Amino acid sequence: MAETNLKRTLTGTVVSDKMDKTVTVLVERKVKHPLLGKILRVSKKYHAHDENNEFRQGDLVTIEECRPLAKTKAWRVAKLVEKAQAA
């Protein structure tokens, strides 16, 4: 039987890399307001595990769900989508 990847994945921008082995990822999604019909941008921040401290602020990354690694951390950075522009 082929194993399927049942882990949820999200794509977002790293907004903080100040912690050790942890990055904060801002995930934005577009939601239609139920009554008004207007498209709203809803954002949420997730703490994600970054084992080698390789991701920097501004990087676009994909995170995947994993077992709880800390009180607020239950996501792991899966891959780098786009590197941040150097200032």
C-alpha positions as semicolon CSV with decimal commas, in nm:
position;residue;x (nm);y (nm);z (nm)
1;M;0,000;0,000;0,000
2;A;0,144;0,336;-0,103
3;E;0,196;0,581;0,181
4;T;0,029;0,917;0,132
5;N;0,145;1,243;0,286
6;L;-0,144;1,346;0,514
7;K;0,042;1,639;0,666
8;R;-0,108;1,983;0,608
9;T;0,121;2,229;0,430
10;L;0,106;2,608;0,422
11;T;0,314;2,871;0,241
12;G;0,415;3,196;0,405
13;T;0,682;3,456;0,471
14;V;0,937;3,442;0,753
15;V;0,878;3,752;0,967
16;S;1,115;3,666;1,256
17;D;1,427;3,451;1,287
18;K;1,548;3,578;1,624
19;M;1,479;3,256;1,815
20;D;1,712;2,956;1,817
21;K;1,594;2,680;1,579
22;T;1,257;2,854;1,535
23;V;1,117;3,096;1,277
24;T;0,786;3,282;1,279
25;V;0,598;3,240;0,951
26;L;0,314;3,473;0,845
27;V;0,055;3,289;0,634
28;E;-0,198;3,501;0,445
29;R;-0,514;3,366;0,288
30;K;-0,804;3,530;0,107
31;V;-1,153;3,472;0,248
32;K;-1,486;3,593;0,114
33;H;-1,697;3,773;0,376
34;P;-2,014;3,566;0,431
35;L;-2,257;3,858;0,420
36;L;-2,088;4,138;0,227
37;G;-1,909;3,922;-0,028
38;K;-1,592;4,129;-0,003
39;I;-1,260;3,945;-0,032
40;L;-1,059;3,987;0,289
41;R;-0,695;3,908;0,359
42;V;-0,674;3,700;0,676
43;S;-0,330;3,635;0,824
44;K;-0,197;3,412;1,099
45;K;0,150;3,357;1,243
46;Y;0,293;3,011;1,307
47;H;0,610;2,909;1,490
48;A;0,800;2,659;1,277
49;H;1,104;2,443;1,354
50;D;1,423;2,540;1,167
51;E;1,688;2,287;1,276
52;N;1,995;2,458;1,121
53;N;1,888;2,823;1,155
54;E;1,912;2,852;0,775
55;F;1,602;3,061;0,699
56;R;1,610;3,441;0,721
57;Q;1,353;3,718;0,750
58;G;1,170;3,776;0,421
59;D;1,216;3,420;0,286
60;L;0,910;3,253;0,132
61;V;0,884;2,902;0,282
62;T;0,654;2,602;0,295
63;I;0,577;2,463;0,641
64;E;0,427;2,125;0,726
65;E;0,241;2,002;1,030
66;C;0,431;1,776;1,273
67;R;0,412;1,657;1,631
68;P;0,428;1,928;1,900
69;L;0,792;2,031;1,945
70;A;0,726;2,303;2,205
71;K;0,434;2,476;2,373
72;T;0,358;2,688;2,064
73;K;0,549;2,500;1,793
74;A;0,385;2,218;1,594
75;W;0,508;2,301;1,242
76;R;0,835;2,227;1,060
77;V;0,986;2,422;0,769
78;A;0,964;2,183;0,472
79;K;1,141;2,381;0,200
80;L;1,252;2,721;0,078
81;V;1,032;2,855;-0,205
82;E;1,203;3,190;-0,263
83;K;1,503;3,360;-0,101
84;A;1,457;3,714;0,040
85;Q;1,590;4,004;-0,168
86;A;1,924;4,128;-0,033
87;A;1,902;4,487;0,093
